[in-house]
Amino acid sequence: MNVTLSIDEKLVERVRTKLHASGRTINQEIREHLQHIAGDDSPERDVQEYIRRAGQGNSHGWKWNREEIYEERLKWPRKQA
């Protein structure tokens, strides 16, 4: 089904530019968002999405260290009950 939307041209260009950097289109983004809203609970689709996104992160050389994370948490302000 084709749907016509009224969207500001400047917004569309900004979105198109950002999505182009990740190799995606506005159509893909909107379709996936609507599927998410509709509750498309497909385990196969979830696996495919996981595989598609896997390995795209960049830690910039940072390695996970439990002690450092714990020490950092101790510095956080505590909420008072």
VMD Tcl script that builds the backbone (N, CA, C; Angstrom):
set m [mol new atoms 243]
animate dup $m
set s [atomselect $m all]
$s set {name element resname resid chain x y z} {
  {N N MET 1 A 0.855 -1.168 0.000}
  {CA C MET 1 A 0.000 0.000 0.000}
  {C C MET 1 A 0.902 1.233 0.000}
  {N N ASN 2 A 0.560 2.206 -0.775}
  {CA C ASN 2 A 1.277 3.476 -0.778}
  {C C ASN 2 A 0.551 4.469 0.106}
  {N N VAL 3 A 1.311 5.238 0.878}
  {CA C VAL 3 A 0.758 6.242 1.772}
  {C C VAL 3 A 1.447 7.561 1.468}
  {N N THR 4 A 0.681 8.631 1.420}
  {CA C THR 4 A 1.244 9.955 1.178}
  {C C THR 4 A 1.326 10.694 2.510}
  {N N LEU 5 A 2.493 11.277 2.784}
  {CA C LEU 5 A 2.699 12.024 4.017}
  {C C LEU 5 A 3.041 13.467 3.688}
  {N N SER 6 A 2.662 14.372 4.561}
  {CA C SER 6 A 3.055 15.773 4.435}
  {C C SER 6 A 4.139 16.040 5.467}
  {N N ILE 7 A 5.372 16.232 4.980}
  {CA C ILE 7 A 6.519 16.433 5.866}
  {C C ILE 7 A 7.332 17.600 5.341}
  {N N ASP 8 A 7.816 18.429 6.250}
  {CA C ASP 8 A 8.632 19.576 5.881}
  {C C ASP 8 A 9.846 19.124 5.060}
  {N N GLU 9 A 10.135 19.810 3.963}
  {CA C GLU 9 A 11.230 19.429 3.066}
  {C C GLU 9 A 12.583 19.444 3.764}
  {N N LYS 10 A 12.813 20.440 4.618}
  {CA C LYS 10 A 14.101 20.515 5.322}
  {C C LYS 10 A 14.279 19.327 6.251}
  {N N LEU 11 A 13.191 18.921 6.913}
  {CA C LEU 11 A 13.247 17.763 7.791}
  {C C LEU 11 A 13.575 16.507 6.988}
  {N N VAL 12 A 12.921 16.332 5.869}
  {CA C VAL 12 A 13.159 15.164 5.025}
  {C C VAL 12 A 14.624 15.117 4.580}
  {N N GLU 13 A 15.179 16.242 4.190}
  {CA C GLU 13 A 16.576 16.273 3.749}
  {C C GLU 13 A 17.534 15.926 4.885}
  {N N ARG 14 A 17.261 16.442 6.097}
  {CA C ARG 14 A 18.115 16.115 7.246}
  {C C ARG 14 A 18.043 14.623 7.561}
  {N N VAL 15 A 16.829 14.078 7.554}
  {CA C VAL 15 A 16.646 12.652 7.831}
  {C C VAL 15 A 17.324 11.817 6.754}
  {N N ARG 16 A 17.120 12.180 5.507}
  {CA C ARG 16 A 17.717 11.447 4.391}
  {C C ARG 16 A 19.245 11.426 4.511}
  {N N THR 17 A 19.833 12.553 4.878}
  {CA C THR 17 A 21.289 12.640 5.030}
  {C C THR 17 A 21.776 11.713 6.128}
  {N N LYS 18 A 21.102 11.730 7.281}
  {CA C LYS 18 A 21.512 10.871 8.396}
  {C C LYS 18 A 21.341 9.397 8.059}
  {N N LEU 19 A 20.236 9.045 7.423}
  {CA C LEU 19 A 19.993 7.647 7.085}
  {C C LEU 19 A 20.946 7.167 5.992}
  {N N HIS 20 A 21.284 8.049 5.071}
  {CA C HIS 20 A 22.195 7.681 3.988}
  {C C HIS 20 A 23.536 7.220 4.549}
  {N N ALA 21 A 23.977 7.844 5.630}
  {CA C ALA 21 A 25.254 7.487 6.257}
  {C C ALA 21 A 25.244 6.044 6.760}
  {N N SER 22 A 24.057 5.523 7.088}
  {CA C SER 22 A 23.966 4.143 7.557}
  {C C SER 22 A 23.427 3.209 6.479}
  {N N GLY 23 A 23.299 3.718 5.251}
  {CA C GLY 23 A 22.846 2.883 4.146}
  {C C GLY 23 A 21.373 2.552 4.190}
  {N N ARG 24 A 20.578 3.408 4.823}
  {CA C ARG 24 A 19.145 3.150 4.951}
  {C C ARG 24 A 18.348 4.222 4.217}
  {N N THR 25 A 17.096 3.914 3.961}
  {CA C THR 25 A 16.212 4.869 3.302}
  {C C THR 25 A 15.110 5.288 4.265}
  {N N ILE 26 A 14.468 6.399 3.942}
  {CA C ILE 26 A 13.332 6.859 4.755}
  {C C ILE 26 A 12.239 5.806 4.732}
  {N N ASN 27 A 12.006 5.217 3.589}
  {CA C ASN 27 A 10.980 4.185 3.454}
  {C C ASN 27 A 11.255 3.009 4.393}
  {N N GLN 28 A 12.502 2.528 4.434}
  {CA C GLN 28 A 12.851 1.432 5.335}
  {C C GLN 28 A 12.610 1.823 6.792}
  {N N GLU 29 A 13.039 3.022 7.134}
  {CA C GLU 29 A 12.923 3.483 8.521}
  {C C GLU 29 A 11.461 3.577 8.949}
  {N N ILE 30 A 10.631 4.143 8.113}
  {CA C ILE 30 A 9.206 4.289 8.438}
  {C C ILE 30 A 8.535 2.926 8.508}
  {N N ARG 31 A 8.838 2.045 7.548}
  {CA C ARG 31 A 8.238 0.706 7.539}
  {C C ARG 31 A 8.576 -0.038 8.831}
  {N N GLU 32 A 9.859 -0.011 9.235}
  {CA C GLU 32 A 10.257 -0.709 10.448}
  {C C GLU 32 A 9.636 -0.082 11.695}
  {N N HIS 33 A 9.510 1.236 11.703}
  {CA C HIS 33 A 8.895 1.900 12.848}
  {C C HIS 33 A 7.422 1.502 12.965}
  {N N LEU 34 A 6.717 1.466 11.854}
  {CA C LEU 34 A 5.307 1.070 11.883}
  {C C LEU 34 A 5.149 -0.395 12.303}
  {N N GLN 35 A 6.063 -1.258 11.859}
  {CA C GLN 35 A 6.015 -2.661 12.274}
  {C C GLN 35 A 6.238 -2.769 13.782}
  {N N HIS 36 A 7.148 -1.951 14.295}
  {CA C HIS 36 A 7.407 -1.939 15.735}
  {C C HIS 36 A 6.160 -1.496 16.502}
  {N N ILE 37 A 5.510 -0.439 16.041}
  {CA C ILE 37 A 4.297 0.062 16.698}
  {C C ILE 37 A 3.199 -0.998 16.670}
  {N N ALA 38 A 3.077 -1.684 15.550}
  {CA C ALA 38 A 2.025 -2.689 15.392}
  {C C ALA 38 A 2.306 -3.941 16.209}
  {N N GLY 39 A 3.526 -4.070 16.716}
  {CA C GLY 39 A 3.849 -5.219 17.544}
  {C C GLY 39 A 4.186 -6.453 16.749}
  {N N ASP 40 A 4.936 -6.280 15.684}
  {CA C ASP 40 A 5.352 -7.414 14.862}
  {C C ASP 40 A 6.358 -8.248 15.641}
  {N N ASP 41 A 5.859 -9.244 16.358}
  {CA C ASP 41 A 6.702 -10.084 17.202}
  {C C ASP 41 A 7.158 -11.309 16.422}
  {N N SER 42 A 8.175 -11.128 15.609}
  {CA C SER 42 A 8.696 -12.223 14.811}
  {C C SER 42 A 10.105 -12.563 15.293}
  {N N PRO 43 A 10.291 -13.721 15.932}
  {CA C PRO 43 A 11.636 -14.092 16.386}
  {C C PRO 43 A 12.644 -14.126 15.246}
  {N N GLU 44 A 12.201 -14.578 14.069}
  {CA C GLU 44 A 13.108 -14.623 12.926}
  {C C GLU 44 A 13.564 -13.218 12.538}
  {N N ARG 45 A 12.638 -12.265 12.565}
  {CA C ARG 45 A 12.975 -10.880 12.226}
  {C C ARG 45 A 13.929 -10.303 13.287}
  {N N ASP 46 A 13.684 -10.640 14.556}
  {CA C ASP 46 A 14.563 -10.169 15.625}
  {C C ASP 46 A 15.984 -10.686 15.430}
  {N N VAL 47 A 16.104 -11.957 15.061}
  {CA C VAL 47 A 17.424 -12.541 14.825}
  {C C VAL 47 A 18.101 -11.860 13.646}
  {N N GLN 48 A 17.365 -11.647 12.563}
  {CA C GLN 48 A 17.931 -10.984 11.392}
  {C C GLN 48 A 18.385 -9.564 11.733}
  {N N GLU 49 A 17.593 -8.849 12.526}
  {CA C GLU 49 A 17.956 -7.487 12.931}
  {C C GLU 49 A 19.205 -7.512 13.809}
  {N N TYR 50 A 19.292 -8.485 14.703}
  {CA C TYR 50 A 20.473 -8.611 15.550}
  {C C TYR 50 A 21.717 -8.870 14.694}
  {N N ILE 51 A 21.598 -9.785 13.754}
  {CA C ILE 51 A 22.728 -10.107 12.874}
  {C C ILE 51 A 23.120 -8.885 12.052}
  {N N ARG 52 A 22.128 -8.137 11.550}
  {CA C ARG 52 A 22.398 -6.952 10.740}
  {C C ARG 52 A 23.164 -5.896 11.543}
  {N N ARG 53 A 22.807 -5.740 12.820}
  {CA C ARG 53 A 23.417 -4.689 13.636}
  {C C ARG 53 A 24.678 -5.137 14.376}
  {N N ALA 54 A 24.926 -6.422 14.452}
  {CA C ALA 54 A 26.061 -6.944 15.214}
  {C C ALA 54 A 27.380 -6.408 14.663}
  {N N GLY 55 A 28.257 -6.048 15.573}
  {CA C GLY 55 A 29.590 -5.610 15.188}
  {C C GLY 55 A 29.681 -4.193 14.668}
  {N N GLN 56 A 28.631 -3.395 14.814}
  {CA C GLN 56 A 28.655 -2.030 14.305}
  {C C GLN 56 A 29.148 -1.028 15.342}
  {N N GLY 57 A 29.315 -1.474 16.573}
  {CA C GLY 57 A 29.762 -0.554 17.622}
  {C C GLY 57 A 31.259 -0.292 17.538}
  {N N ASN 58 A 31.700 0.736 18.232}
  {CA C ASN 58 A 33.124 1.050 18.284}
  {C C ASN 58 A 33.443 1.525 19.692}
  {N N SER 59 A 34.210 0.731 20.412}
  {CA C SER 59 A 34.553 1.083 21.795}
  {C C SER 59 A 35.739 2.030 21.860}
  {N N HIS 60 A 36.333 2.360 20.705}
  {CA C HIS 60 A 37.522 3.220 20.644}
  {C C HIS 60 A 38.633 2.672 21.532}
  {N N GLY 61 A 38.745 1.330 21.591}
  {CA C GLY 61 A 39.806 0.693 22.347}
  {C C GLY 61 A 39.498 0.434 23.809}
  {N N TRP 62 A 38.352 0.912 24.321}
  {CA C TRP 62 A 38.010 0.716 25.727}
  {C C TRP 62 A 37.665 -0.742 25.970}
  {N N LYS 63 A 38.205 -1.292 27.031}
  {CA C LYS 63 A 37.904 -2.667 27.431}
  {C C LYS 63 A 37.072 -2.634 28.701}
  {N N TRP 64 A 36.078 -3.500 28.775}
  {CA C TRP 64 A 35.200 -3.573 29.942}
  {C C TRP 64 A 35.995 -4.020 31.147}
  {N N ASN 65 A 35.817 -3.307 32.265}
  {CA C ASN 65 A 36.545 -3.615 33.480}
  {C C ASN 65 A 35.595 -3.462 34.654}
  {N N ARG 66 A 35.242 -4.562 35.286}
  {CA C ARG 66 A 34.260 -4.576 36.370}
  {C C ARG 66 A 34.652 -3.654 37.526}
  {N N GLU 67 A 35.923 -3.668 37.924}
  {CA C GLU 67 A 36.363 -2.847 39.049}
  {C C GLU 67 A 36.208 -1.355 38.752}
  {N N GLU 68 A 36.585 -0.933 37.545}
  {CA C GLU 68 A 36.457 0.483 37.178}
  {C C GLU 68 A 34.995 0.926 37.186}
  {N N ILE 69 A 34.136 0.074 36.667}
  {CA C ILE 69 A 32.707 0.421 36.629}
  {C C ILE 69 A 32.162 0.521 38.049}
  {N N TYR 70 A 32.549 -0.405 38.911}
  {CA C TYR 70 A 32.088 -0.376 40.296}
  {C C TYR 70 A 32.579 0.883 41.001}
  {N N GLU 71 A 33.847 1.224 40.810}
  {CA C GLU 71 A 34.404 2.433 41.422}
  {C C GLU 71 A 33.653 3.672 40.924}
  {N N GLU 72 A 33.332 3.703 39.643}
  {CA C GLU 72 A 32.616 4.842 39.066}
  {C C GLU 72 A 31.217 4.949 39.684}
  {N N ARG 73 A 30.562 3.822 39.906}
  {CA C ARG 73 A 29.223 3.836 40.515}
  {C C ARG 73 A 29.259 4.382 41.930}
  {N N LEU 74 A 30.339 4.096 42.656}
  {CA C LEU 74 A 30.445 4.584 44.027}
  {C C LEU 74 A 30.543 6.113 44.072}
  {N N LYS 75 A 30.976 6.726 42.993}
  {CA C LYS 75 A 31.104 8.190 42.937}
  {C C LYS 75 A 29.768 8.866 42.663}
  {N N TRP 76 A 28.786 8.121 42.137}
  {CA C TRP 76 A 27.484 8.712 41.796}
  {C C TRP 76 A 26.789 9.186 43.058}
  {N N PRO 77 A 26.076 10.298 42.946}
  {CA C PRO 77 A 25.281 10.734 44.113}
  {C C PRO 77 A 24.167 9.721 44.388}
  {N N ARG 78 A 23.984 9.417 45.651}
  {CA C ARG 78 A 22.942 8.464 46.017}
  {C C ARG 78 A 21.631 9.179 46.244}
  {N N LYS 79 A 20.558 8.517 45.846}
  {CA C LYS 79 A 19.225 9.067 46.077}
  {C C LYS 79 A 18.859 8.837 47.525}
  {N N GLN 80 A 18.280 9.839 48.135}
  {CA C GLN 80 A 17.859 9.695 49.513}
  {C C GLN 80 A 16.419 9.258 49.576}
  {N N ALA 81 A 16.129 8.287 50.422}
  {CA C ALA 81 A 14.781 7.727 50.523}
  {C C ALA 81 A 13.864 8.619 51.311}
}
mol reanalyze $m
mol bondsrecalc $m
mol representation Tube
mol addrep $m
